[in-house]
Structure formats: structure tokens, C-alpha cells
Amino acid sequence: MDTSYAAEHGDGWRDAALSQADRSKVSDICIAARAMSSFATEPVDLIAVGEAWGALQAIVAGEDVEVNVELTLGFRSGGDDVREGVFLSVRVNDEAIVLDRMTTSWGSDVGSDHSTEILASLTPKGWSRSRGVAEWLEELDEMCGNDAARLTTSRDHA
């Protein structure tokens, strides 16, 4: 029995009416996801990058997505008393592509805090905040130039 979002709601990526501009943005996200592969330190990270790459290509082609994968590239910096971090993520599954930025802070006198901002998301019904794609891509490009950046991944089959 198919329990995917598309099976339950009848409007998966196969039924999405993406414009050429939408497909171009997804292709740009795909290129960025592939660039994260150079930060992989474990075979499972390369598998996750490959799954994200394949899922993004499937969306461009109007095909179903059968994975749930997240790639996060980020770093923490600071000293003994104060630390800050920035992490950029792309999540891809049968329901959406989500691009977000998480910032973290820690101070020995105040503890820790974090916030996550969704910069852009695409569902089979269309974009939410599509202008955030360019911002996410630009920040990711800068992040790729940071020697402290590390890749973490999460993957599951939908």
C-alpha cells in the first residue's frame, strides 16, 4: 500500500505544473546539493547527496520522489565563553523542497539558543518565498569556501 503524500493527496511531483523558471531554480538547487559532496566524510553522506541529487532531478523531470533526505552544511566558531553557528539545509521529499538557515549561539553566562528560518519552499502546488532561493544559494556558495564547514545528512525512504 502506498502511504506517500501523493497517494493520500493526489498531487505529487508527477502532477506538479512547474514552470521553466521553477525547474531552473530546482536545477540550481541540485547543483548546490552536488557541491556539498566535497564535504562528505562518510560513505553515508555521499549516499545522501546522491539521493538528494536524484530526487531533485526527478522533480525537474516531473517524476515521483521516493526518498526523504536532508543535507546540512554549517559550522560553529568561537571560544570558551561564546560560540556561534550557521547551518544551511536542503530537505527533499515527496511533499516539498525546503531551504532553510539555522543560527545557533551559546554563551557561558546565558546558555544556548537557536533559530531556524525557512528561506524558500516548493511543493507540488508552487513556491513559498521563492526569492529566498537566490539568498540560500549565495550563502551556500560562501559556506563552501569556509574550511570549518561540515556536512551532516539525514535520510529515509518515503
OpenMM code with the backbone's topology and positions (N, CA, C; nanometers):
from openmm import Vec3, app, unit

residues = "MET ASP THR SER TYR ALA ALA GLU HIS GLY ASP GLY TRP ARG ASP ALA ALA LEU SER GLN ALA ASP ARG SER LYS VAL SER ASP ILE CYS ILE ALA ALA ARG ALA MET SER SER PHE ALA THR GLU PRO VAL ASP LEU ILE ALA VAL GLY GLU ALA TRP GLY ALA LEU GLN ALA ILE VAL ALA GLY GLU ASP VAL GLU VAL ASN VAL GLU LEU THR LEU GLY PHE ARG SER GLY GLY ASP ASP VAL ARG GLU GLY VAL PHE LEU SER VAL ARG VAL ASN ASP GLU ALA ILE VAL LEU ASP ARG MET THR THR SER TRP GLY SER ASP VAL GLY SER ASP HIS SER THR GLU ILE LEU ALA SER LEU THR PRO LYS GLY TRP SER ARG SER ARG GLY VAL ALA GLU TRP LEU GLU GLU LEU ASP GLU MET CYS GLY ASN ASP ALA ALA ARG LEU THR THR SER ARG ASP HIS ALA".split()
positions = [
    Vec3(0.0837, -0.1181, 0.0000),
    Vec3(0.0000, 0.0000, 0.0000),
    Vec3(0.0881, 0.1243, 0.0000),
    Vec3(0.0599, 0.2201, -0.0881),
    Vec3(0.1358, 0.3434, -0.0992),
    Vec3(0.0827, 0.4443, 0.0024),
    Vec3(0.1674, 0.4839, 0.0987),
    Vec3(0.1247, 0.5794, 0.2015),
    Vec3(0.1912, 0.7154, 0.1842),
    Vec3(0.2405, 0.7433, 0.0641),
    Vec3(0.3080, 0.8698, 0.0401),
    Vec3(0.2092, 0.9858, 0.0388),
    Vec3(0.2629, 1.1045, 0.0470),
    Vec3(0.1826, 1.2264, 0.0408),
    Vec3(0.1005, 1.2279, -0.0881),
    Vec3(0.1646, 1.1934, -0.1995),
    Vec3(0.0955, 1.1957, -0.3288),
    Vec3(-0.0213, 1.0984, -0.3301),
    Vec3(-0.0021, 0.9804, -0.2718),
    Vec3(-0.1105, 0.8822, -0.2697),
    Vec3(-0.2264, 0.9324, -0.1842),
    Vec3(-0.1963, 1.0008, -0.0752),
    Vec3(-0.3004, 1.0495, 0.0143),
    Vec3(-0.3691, 1.1745, -0.0396),
    Vec3(-0.2933, 1.2607, -0.1087),
    Vec3(-0.3453, 1.3892, -0.1523),
    Vec3(-0.3636, 1.3998, -0.3034),
    Vec3(-0.3087, 1.3052, -0.3792),
    Vec3(-0.3289, 1.3022, -0.5231),
    Vec3(-0.2605, 1.4114, -0.6016),
    Vec3(-0.1619, 1.4789, -0.5437),
    Vec3(-0.0956, 1.5867, -0.6172),
    Vec3(0.0543, 1.5875, -0.5883),
    Vec3(0.1198, 1.4790, -0.6214),
    Vec3(0.2645, 1.4692, -0.6016),
    Vec3(0.3395, 1.5410, -0.7114),
    Vec3(0.4694, 1.5217, -0.7142),
    Vec3(0.5558, 1.5893, -0.8112),
    Vec3(0.5186, 1.5516, -0.9543),
    Vec3(0.4681, 1.4300, -0.9753),
    Vec3(0.4284, 1.3869, -1.1096),
    Vec3(0.3174, 1.4772, -1.1648),
    Vec3(0.2315, 1.5272, -1.0753),
    Vec3(0.1190, 1.6117, -1.1159),
    Vec3(0.1492, 1.7611, -1.1051),
    Vec3(0.2690, 1.7955, -1.0597),
    Vec3(0.3033, 1.9366, -1.0399),
    Vec3(0.3170, 2.0069, -1.1753),
    Vec3(0.2644, 2.1259, -1.1830),
    Vec3(0.2740, 2.2064, -1.3050),
    Vec3(0.3838, 2.3108, -1.2847),
    Vec3(0.5096, 2.2667, -1.2866),
    Vec3(0.6213, 2.3582, -1.2641),
    Vec3(0.6546, 2.4325, -1.3932),
    Vec3(0.6765, 2.5618, -1.3803),
    Vec3(0.7174, 2.6423, -1.4949),
    Vec3(0.8643, 2.6162, -1.5262),
    Vec3(0.9092, 2.6658, -1.6382),
    Vec3(1.0504, 2.6527, -1.6733),
    Vec3(1.1371, 2.7262, -1.5707),
    Vec3(1.0892, 2.8388, -1.5201),
    Vec3(1.1631, 2.9133, -1.4173),
    Vec3(1.1735, 2.8310, -1.2889),
    Vec3(1.0639, 2.7623, -1.2524),
    Vec3(1.0667, 2.6754, -1.1343),
    Vec3(1.1694, 2.5640, -1.1532),
    Vec3(1.1657, 2.5008, -1.2690),
    Vec3(1.2591, 2.3905, -1.2982),
    Vec3(1.4035, 2.4392, -1.2955),
    Vec3(1.4249, 2.5612, -1.3422),
    Vec3(1.5595, 2.6189, -1.3413),
    Vec3(1.6089, 2.6393, -1.1981),
    Vec3(1.5204, 2.6878, -1.1098),
    Vec3(1.5583, 2.7061, -0.9691),
    Vec3(1.5896, 2.5717, -0.9039),
    Vec3(1.5086, 2.4698, -0.9327),
    Vec3(1.5344, 2.3368, -0.8763),
    Vec3(1.6664, 2.2825, -0.9303),
    Vec3(1.6957, 2.3062, -1.0574),
    Vec3(1.8247, 2.2632, -1.1138),
    Vec3(1.9412, 2.3319, -1.0443),
    Vec3(1.9254, 2.4606, -1.0119),
    Vec3(2.0303, 2.5326, -0.9385),
    Vec3(2.0495, 2.4734, -0.7993),
    Vec3(1.9395, 2.4370, -0.7339),
    Vec3(1.9481, 2.3734, -0.6022),
    Vec3(2.0185, 2.2383, -0.6149),
    Vec3(1.9914, 2.1667, -0.7220),
    Vec3(2.0554, 2.0372, -0.7474),
    Vec3(2.2068, 2.0533, -0.7599),
    Vec3(2.2510, 2.1527, -0.8334),
    Vec3(2.3943, 2.1791, -0.8496),
    Vec3(2.4564, 2.2107, -0.7132),
    Vec3(2.3865, 2.2900, -0.6324),
    Vec3(2.4369, 2.3246, -0.4988),
    Vec3(2.4455, 2.2013, -0.4102),
    Vec3(2.3451, 2.1146, -0.4182),
    Vec3(2.3466, 1.9917, -0.3379),
    Vec3(2.4657, 1.9041, -0.3779),
    Vec3(2.4911, 1.8952, -0.5066),
    Vec3(2.6067, 1.8157, -0.5527),
    Vec3(2.7373, 1.8741, -0.4994),
    Vec3(2.7451, 2.0064, -0.4891),
    Vec3(2.8669, 2.0704, -0.4378),
    Vec3(2.8944, 2.0316, -0.2933),
    Vec3(2.7899, 1.9973, -0.2191),
    Vec3(2.8089, 1.9563, -0.0801),
    Vec3(2.8838, 1.8242, -0.0690),
    Vec3(2.8894, 1.7475, -0.1764),
    Vec3(2.9558, 1.6162, -0.1710),
    Vec3(3.1031, 1.6279, -0.1339),
    Vec3(3.1653, 1.7397, -0.1648),
    Vec3(3.3078, 1.7552, -0.1314),
    Vec3(3.3300, 1.7651, 0.0191),
    Vec3(3.2230, 1.7834, 0.0963),
    Vec3(3.2337, 1.7918, 0.2416),
    Vec3(3.2007, 1.6596, 0.3105),
    Vec3(3.1669, 1.5591, 0.2319),
    Vec3(3.1319, 1.4287, 0.2889),
    Vec3(3.2534, 1.3656, 0.3545),
    Vec3(3.2341, 1.3113, 0.4734),
    Vec3(3.3421, 1.2426, 0.5440),
    Vec3(3.3108, 1.0951, 0.5653),
    Vec3(3.1895, 1.0559, 0.5344),
    Vec3(3.1456, 0.9177, 0.5498),
    Vec3(3.0725, 0.8736, 0.4237),
    Vec3(3.0787, 0.7449, 0.3906),
    Vec3(3.0055, 0.6970, 0.2726),
    Vec3(2.8562, 0.7295, 0.2770),
    Vec3(2.7960, 0.7237, 0.3941),
    Vec3(2.6524, 0.7516, 0.4049),
    Vec3(2.6216, 0.8953, 0.3633),
    Vec3(2.7156, 0.9876, 0.3831),
    Vec3(2.6952, 1.1257, 0.3396),
    Vec3(2.6885, 1.1332, 0.1873),
    Vec3(2.7758, 1.0580, 0.1202),
    Vec3(2.7725, 1.0560, -0.0263),
    Vec3(2.6436, 0.9936, -0.0776),
    Vec3(2.5948, 0.8919, -0.0075),
    Vec3(2.4668, 0.8307, -0.0455),
    Vec3(2.3553, 0.9338, -0.0342),
    Vec3(2.3543, 1.0095, 0.0748),
    Vec3(2.2510, 1.1113, 0.0954),
    Vec3(2.2585, 1.2198, -0.0128),
    Vec3(2.3787, 1.2635, -0.0470),
    Vec3(2.3936, 1.3628, -0.1538),
    Vec3(2.3386, 1.3057, -0.2847),
    Vec3(2.3712, 1.1799, -0.3126),
    Vec3(2.3204, 1.1161, -0.4339),
    Vec3(2.1691, 1.1051, -0.4345),
    Vec3(2.1114, 1.0719, -0.3197),
    Vec3(1.9655, 1.0641, -0.3120),
    Vec3(1.9008, 1.2008, -0.3307),
    Vec3(1.9592, 1.3048, -0.2719),
    Vec3(1.9054, 1.4400, -0.2905),
    Vec3(1.9171, 1.4808, -0.4370),
    Vec3(2.0313, 1.4541, -0.4957),
    Vec3(2.0546, 1.4848, -0.6365),
    Vec3(1.9499, 1.4147, -0.7234),
    Vec3(1.9308, 1.2857, -0.7014),
    Vec3(1.8330, 1.2101, -0.7783),
    Vec3(1.6911, 1.2600, -0.7586),
    Vec3(1.6564, 1.2950, -0.6340),
    Vec3(1.5217, 1.3451, -0.6055),
    Vec3(1.4981, 1.4795, -0.6736),
    Vec3(1.5962, 1.5674, -0.6691),
    Vec3(1.5825, 1.6983, -0.7339),
    Vec3(1.5697, 1.6822, -0.8851),
    Vec3(1.6484, 1.5911, -0.9427),
    Vec3(1.6365, 1.5651, -1.0865),
    Vec3(1.4981, 1.5077, -1.1194),
    Vec3(1.4459, 1.4220, -1.0326),
    Vec3(1.3129, 1.3650, -1.0543),
    Vec3(1.2067, 1.4746, -1.0537),
    Vec3(1.2201, 1.5714, -0.9635),
    Vec3(1.1238, 1.6815, -0.9568),
    Vec3(1.1280, 1.7626, -1.0860),
    Vec3(1.2487, 1.7919, -1.1348),
    Vec3(1.2623, 1.8656, -1.2606),
    Vec3(1.1962, 1.7887, -1.3748),
    Vec3(1.2090, 1.6560, -1.3725),
    Vec3(1.1525, 1.5717, -1.4781),
    Vec3(1.0037, 1.5419, -1.4579),
    Vec3(0.9462, 1.5874, -1.3465),
    Vec3(0.8057, 1.5614, -1.3198),
    Vec3(0.7785, 1.4189, -1.2762),
    Vec3(0.8752, 1.3591, -1.2065),
    Vec3(0.8613, 1.2213, -1.1597),
    Vec3(0.8420, 1.2188, -1.0085),
    Vec3(0.7955, 1.1057, -0.9593),
    Vec3(0.7758, 1.0892, -0.8160),
    Vec3(0.9091, 1.0860, -0.7412),
    Vec3(0.9049, 1.1273, -0.6160),
    Vec3(1.0204, 1.1249, -0.5262),
    Vec3(0.9931, 1.0217, -0.4185),
    Vec3(1.0859, 0.9315, -0.4002),
    Vec3(1.0645, 0.8222, -0.3052),
    Vec3(1.1650, 0.8212, -0.1909),
    Vec3(1.2245, 0.9363, -0.1632),
    Vec3(1.3168, 0.9481, -0.0504),
    Vec3(1.2768, 1.0682, 0.0335),
    Vec3(1.3290, 1.0712, 0.1525),
    Vec3(1.3168, 1.1847, 0.2423),
    Vec3(1.4590, 1.2102, 0.2904),
    Vec3(1.5226, 1.3138, 0.2376),
    Vec3(1.6648, 1.3348, 0.2632),
    Vec3(1.6902, 1.4814, 0.2980),
    Vec3(1.7851, 1.5015, 0.3892),
    Vec3(1.8256, 1.6361, 0.4288),
    Vec3(1.9767, 1.6448, 0.4266),
    Vec3(2.0264, 1.7512, 0.3661),
    Vec3(2.1689, 1.7828, 0.3658),
    Vec3(2.1867, 1.9146, 0.4392),
    Vec3(2.2803, 1.9178, 0.5345),
    Vec3(2.3058, 2.0397, 0.6105),
    Vec3(2.4550, 2.0683, 0.6088),
    Vec3(2.4898, 2.1885, 0.5682),
    Vec3(2.6293, 2.2317, 0.5681),
    Vec3(2.6397, 2.3504, 0.6625),
    Vec3(2.7335, 2.3444, 0.7572),
    Vec3(2.7462, 2.4535, 0.8517),
    Vec3(2.8699, 2.4443, 0.9363),
    Vec3(2.8820, 2.5397, 1.0259),
    Vec3(2.9984, 2.5439, 1.1146),
    Vec3(2.9639, 2.6191, 1.2423),
    Vec3(3.0435, 2.5919, 1.3433),
    Vec3(3.0386, 2.6665, 1.4687),
    Vec3(3.1752, 2.7304, 1.4890),
    Vec3(3.1765, 2.8485, 1.5475),
    Vec3(3.3030, 2.9146, 1.5784),
    Vec3(3.2899, 2.9852, 1.7124),
    Vec3(3.4023, 3.0136, 1.7701),
    Vec3(3.4027, 3.0840, 1.8976),
    Vec3(3.5049, 3.0261, 1.9924),
    Vec3(3.4943, 3.0682, 2.1155),
    Vec3(3.5900, 3.0257, 2.2170),
    Vec3(3.5216, 2.9603, 2.3351),
    Vec3(3.5882, 2.9690, 2.4489),
    Vec3(3.5371, 2.9046, 2.5699),
    Vec3(3.4124, 2.9724, 2.6262),
    Vec3(3.3961, 3.1013, 2.6015),
    Vec3(3.2851, 3.1754, 2.6607),
    Vec3(3.1677, 3.1994, 2.5658),
    Vec3(3.1945, 3.2068, 2.4349),
    Vec3(3.0896, 3.2373, 2.3370),
    Vec3(3.1134, 3.1556, 2.2107),
    Vec3(3.0057, 3.0962, 2.1590),
    Vec3(3.0130, 3.0233, 2.0319),
    Vec3(2.8900, 3.0565, 1.9496),
    Vec3(2.9103, 3.0639, 1.8183),
    Vec3(2.8001, 3.0866, 1.7260),
    Vec3(2.8116, 2.9889, 1.6106),
    Vec3(2.6987, 2.9605, 1.5474),
    Vec3(2.6986, 2.8698, 1.4339),
    Vec3(2.5966, 2.9103, 1.3296),
    Vec3(2.6236, 2.8693, 1.2067),
    Vec3(2.5320, 2.8912, 1.0950),
    Vec3(2.5253, 2.7602, 1.0166),
    Vec3(2.4031, 2.7184, 0.9836),
    Vec3(2.3816, 2.5925, 0.9126),
    Vec3(2.2775, 2.6139, 0.8039),
    Vec3(2.3080, 2.5694, 0.6825),
    Vec3(2.2159, 2.5788, 0.5700),
    Vec3(2.1717, 2.4390, 0.5314),
    Vec3(2.0409, 2.4196, 0.5160),
    Vec3(1.9871, 2.2868, 0.4862),
    Vec3(1.8993, 2.2885, 0.3630),
    Vec3(1.9000, 2.1740, 0.2943),
    Vec3(1.8018, 2.1460, 0.1901),
    Vec3(1.7375, 2.0132, 0.2268),
    Vec3(1.6046, 2.0128, 0.2327),
    Vec3(1.5287, 1.8899, 0.2569),
    Vec3(1.4458, 1.8621, 0.1325),
    Vec3(1.4469, 1.7367, 0.0895),
    Vec3(1.3726, 1.6972, -0.0303),
    Vec3(1.2941, 1.5710, 0.0019),
    Vec3(1.1650, 1.5720, -0.0311),
    Vec3(1.0822, 1.4523, -0.0162),
    Vec3(0.9624, 1.4626, -0.1097),
    Vec3(0.8677, 1.3723, -0.0939),
    Vec3(0.7524, 1.3709, -0.1834),
    Vec3(0.6561, 1.4870, -0.1586),
    Vec3(0.6766, 1.5628, -0.0513),
    Vec3(0.5896, 1.6748, -0.0199),
    Vec3(0.6484, 1.8102, -0.0569),
    Vec3(0.7827, 1.8254, -0.0480),
    Vec3(0.8396, 1.9591, -0.0644),
    Vec3(0.9912, 1.9563, -0.0807),
    Vec3(1.0405, 2.0690, -0.1288),
    Vec3(1.1822, 2.1056, -0.1189),
    Vec3(1.1837, 2.2233, -0.0228),
    Vec3(1.2643, 2.2152, 0.0823),
    Vec3(1.2711, 2.3237, 0.1805),
    Vec3(1.4168, 2.3657, 0.1965),
    Vec3(1.4406, 2.4948, 0.1839),
    Vec3(1.5726, 2.5536, 0.2050),
    Vec3(1.5651, 2.6386, 0.3310),
    Vec3(1.6535, 2.6104, 0.4274),
    Vec3(1.6488, 2.6902, 0.5493),
    Vec3(1.7874, 2.7236, 0.6014),
    Vec3(1.7874, 2.8183, 0.6954),
    Vec3(1.9097, 2.8616, 0.7638),
    Vec3(1.8832, 2.8534, 0.9134),
    Vec3(1.9734, 2.7857, 0.9843),
    Vec3(1.9639, 2.7814, 1.1297),
    Vec3(2.0854, 2.8535, 1.1868),
    Vec3(2.0610, 2.9389, 1.2836),
    Vec3(2.1704, 3.0041, 1.3551),
    Vec3(2.1658, 2.9575, 1.5002),
    Vec3(2.2839, 2.9380, 1.5564),
    Vec3(2.2935, 2.8957, 1.6957),
    Vec3(2.3864, 2.9908, 1.7698),
    Vec3(2.3631, 3.0016, 1.8982),
    Vec3(2.4536, 3.0802, 1.9825),
    Vec3(2.4605, 3.0137, 2.1191),
    Vec3(2.5743, 3.0274, 2.1803),
    Vec3(2.5960, 2.9744, 2.3143),
    Vec3(2.6879, 3.0699, 2.3876),
    Vec3(2.6517, 3.1009, 2.5099),
    Vec3(2.7351, 3.1821, 2.5960),
    Vec3(2.7426, 3.1177, 2.7328),
    Vec3(2.8604, 3.1172, 2.7917),
    Vec3(2.8765, 3.0520, 2.9213),
    Vec3(2.7884, 3.1145, 3.0285),
    Vec3(2.7537, 3.2420, 3.0100),
    Vec3(2.6708, 3.3092, 3.1104),
    Vec3(2.5211, 3.3069, 3.0786),
    Vec3(2.4826, 3.2755, 2.9546),
    Vec3(2.3406, 3.2802, 2.9188),
    Vec3(2.2857, 3.1487, 2.8633),
    Vec3(2.3688, 3.0537, 2.8338),
    Vec3(2.3220, 2.9262, 2.7790),
    Vec3(2.3144, 2.9297, 2.6280),
    Vec3(2.2258, 2.8466, 2.5722),
    Vec3(2.2209, 2.8334, 2.4263),
    Vec3(2.0866, 2.8770, 2.3697),
    Vec3(2.0893, 2.9082, 2.2410),
    Vec3(1.9693, 2.9467, 2.1691),
    Vec3(1.9911, 2.9122, 2.0225),
    Vec3(1.8814, 2.8922, 1.9522),
    Vec3(1.8902, 2.8705, 1.8080),
    Vec3(1.7615, 2.9193, 1.7427),
    Vec3(1.7718, 2.9516, 1.6162),
    Vec3(1.6528, 2.9882, 1.5395),
    Vec3(1.6697, 2.9352, 1.3975),
    Vec3(1.5576, 2.8962, 1.3386),
    Vec3(1.5571, 2.8453, 1.2023),
    Vec3(1.4634, 2.9301, 1.1194),
    Vec3(1.5111, 2.9696, 1.0019),
    Vec3(1.4304, 3.0491, 0.9096),
    Vec3(1.4189, 2.9728, 0.7783),
    Vec3(1.2975, 2.9483, 0.7362),
    Vec3(1.2768, 2.8884, 0.6044),
    Vec3(1.2928, 2.9992, 0.5017),
    Vec3(1.3935, 2.9835, 0.4157),
    Vec3(1.4196, 3.0846, 0.3138),
    Vec3(1.3332, 3.0640, 0.1902),
    Vec3(1.3042, 2.9382, 0.1566),
    Vec3(1.2198, 2.9083, 0.0405),
    Vec3(1.1680, 2.7662, 0.0531),
    Vec3(1.0503, 2.7426, -0.0042),
    Vec3(0.9998, 2.6057, -0.0116),
    Vec3(0.9147, 2.5909, -0.1372),
    Vec3(0.9227, 2.4735, -0.1942),
    Vec3(0.8447, 2.4406, -0.3130),
    Vec3(0.7677, 2.3133, -0.2852),
    Vec3(0.6379, 2.3173, -0.3074),
    Vec3(0.5534, 2.1984, -0.3007),
    Vec3(0.5006, 2.1739, -0.4420),
    Vec3(0.4357, 2.0614, -0.4648),
    Vec3(0.3775, 2.0400, -0.5971),
    Vec3(0.2769, 2.1485, -0.6373),
    Vec3(0.2282, 2.2254, -0.5404),
    Vec3(0.1328, 2.3333, -0.5705),
    Vec3(0.2008, 2.4671, -0.5974),
    Vec3(0.3322, 2.4782, -0.5727),
    Vec3(0.4026, 2.6024, -0.6031),
    Vec3(0.4973, 2.6460, -0.4929),
    Vec3(0.5575, 2.7626, -0.5152),
    Vec3(0.6593, 2.8178, -0.4260),
    Vec3(0.5980, 2.8942, -0.3101),
    Vec3(0.6706, 2.8925, -0.1997),
    Vec3(0.6503, 2.9842, -0.0895),
    Vec3(0.7857, 3.0517, -0.0705),
    Vec3(0.7896, 3.1812, -0.0852),
    Vec3(0.9155, 3.2569, -0.0701),
    Vec3(1.0204, 3.2157, -0.1732),
    Vec3(0.9864, 3.2099, -0.2981),
    Vec3(1.0817, 3.1651, -0.3998),
    Vec3(1.2023, 3.2578, -0.4124),
    Vec3(1.1864, 3.3827, -0.3727),
    Vec3(1.3003, 3.4759, -0.3809),
    Vec3(1.4135, 3.4350, -0.2870),
    Vec3(1.3818, 3.3525, -0.1864),
    Vec3(1.4834, 3.3066, -0.0930),
    Vec3(1.5796, 3.2059, -0.1523),
    Vec3(1.5469, 3.1505, -0.2690),
    Vec3(1.6374, 3.0539, -0.3330),
    Vec3(1.7713, 3.1193, -0.3622),
    Vec3(1.7695, 3.2373, -0.4218),
    Vec3(1.8939, 3.3075, -0.4556),
    Vec3(1.9752, 3.3375, -0.3295),
    Vec3(1.9088, 3.3786, -0.2225),
    Vec3(1.9773, 3.4069, -0.0965),
    Vec3(2.0430, 3.2802, -0.0415),
    Vec3(1.9688, 3.1678, -0.0411),
    Vec3(2.0223, 3.0410, 0.0079),
    Vec3(2.1413, 2.9967, -0.0760),
    Vec3(2.1298, 3.0071, -0.2079),
    Vec3(2.2391, 2.9662, -0.2972),
    Vec3(2.3640, 3.0510, -0.2741),
    Vec3(2.3452, 3.1798, -0.2554),
    Vec3(2.4580, 3.2704, -0.2310),
    Vec3(2.5266, 3.2377, -0.0976),
    Vec3(2.4464, 3.2157, 0.0057),
    Vec3(2.5031, 3.1825, 0.1369),
    Vec3(2.5737, 3.0462, 0.1331),
    Vec3(2.5159, 2.9508, 0.0605),
    Vec3(2.5786, 2.8193, 0.0498),
    Vec3(2.7123, 2.8298, -0.0232),
    Vec3(2.7176, 2.9119, -0.1276),
    Vec3(2.8426, 2.9317, -0.2002),
    Vec3(2.9506, 2.9866, -0.1069),
    Vec3(2.9145, 3.0830, -0.0234),
    Vec3(3.0085, 3.1369, 0.0753),
    Vec3(3.0485, 3.0299, 0.1765),
    Vec3(2.9500, 2.9503, 0.2212),
    Vec3(2.9759, 2.8445, 0.3192),
    Vec3(3.0748, 2.7423, 0.2639),
    Vec3(3.0634, 2.7124, 0.1353),
    Vec3(3.1536, 2.6138, 0.0736),
    Vec3(3.2991, 2.6609, 0.0755),
    Vec3(3.3205, 2.7911, 0.0896),
    Vec3(3.4554, 2.8448, 0.0978),
    Vec3(3.5111, 2.8485, 0.2389),
    Vec3(3.4345, 2.8024, 0.3364),
    Vec3(3.4768, 2.8057, 0.4760),
    Vec3(3.5357, 2.6703, 0.5148),
    Vec3(3.6612, 2.6694, 0.5538),
    Vec3(3.7294, 2.5445, 0.5908),
    Vec3(3.6671, 2.4763, 0.7124),
    Vec3(3.5938, 2.5513, 0.7927),
    Vec3(3.5330, 2.4932, 0.9127),
    Vec3(3.3987, 2.4257, 0.8832),
    Vec3(3.3458, 2.4408, 0.7621),
    Vec3(3.2143, 2.3856, 0.7289),
    Vec3(3.2165, 2.2331, 0.7333),
    Vec3(3.1076, 2.1773, 0.7840),
    Vec3(3.0916, 2.0316, 0.7945),
    Vec3(2.9557, 1.9927, 0.7394),
    Vec3(2.9493, 1.8757, 0.6760),
    Vec3(2.8252, 1.8225, 0.6210),
    Vec3(2.7652, 1.7203, 0.7165),
    Vec3(2.6365, 1.7343, 0.7438),
    Vec3(2.5612, 1.6314, 0.8138),
    Vec3(2.4415, 1.5952, 0.7262),
    Vec3(2.3983, 1.4717, 0.7353),
    Vec3(2.2892, 1.4253, 0.6500),
    Vec3(2.1886, 1.3446, 0.7303),
    Vec3(2.0690, 1.3407, 0.6772),
    Vec3(1.9627, 1.2583, 0.7313),
    Vec3(1.8893, 1.2001, 0.6122),
    Vec3(1.8621, 1.0706, 0.6159),
    Vec3(1.7950, 1.0086, 0.5014),
    Vec3(1.7023, 0.8984, 0.5455),
    Vec3(1.5951, 0.8850, 0.4686),
    Vec3(1.4965, 0.7815, 0.4923),
    Vec3(1.4207, 0.7634, 0.3616),
    Vec3(1.3715, 0.6445, 0.3382),
    Vec3(1.2890, 0.6217, 0.2197),
    Vec3(1.1454, 0.6511, 0.2551),
    Vec3(1.0799, 0.7275, 0.1696),
    Vec3(0.9413, 0.7695, 0.1944),
    Vec3(0.8470, 0.6510, 0.1798),
] * unit.nanometer
topology = app.Topology()
chain = topology.addChain("A")
for resn in residues:
    res = topology.addResidue(resn, chain)
    for name in ("N", "CA", "C"):
        topology.addAtom(name, app.Element.getBySymbol(name[0]), res)
